[in-house]
């Protein structure tokens, strides 16, 4: 089983986006993320859904 969440930097490398765009997508609800303390973690499932559905830029 893979990771359930990853850091914003790892998520950017995973789908090839810049941090600013990733934070915009989180804010717009296109990618699901959770806050743990000061850290923002992106759900791997939401990234996979984004890529598989062809909704990526």
Secondary structure as GFF3:
##gff-version 3
##sequence-region A 1 57
A	DSSP	beta_strand	5	7	.	.	.	ID=ss1
A	DSSP	alpha_helix	8	15	.	.	.	ID=ss2
A	DSSP	alpha_helix	19	27	.	.	.	ID=ss3
A	DSSP	beta_strand	33	36	.	.	.	ID=ss4
A	DSSP	beta_strand	39	43	.	.	.	ID=ss5
A	DSSP	alpha_helix	44	52	.	.	.	ID=ss6
###
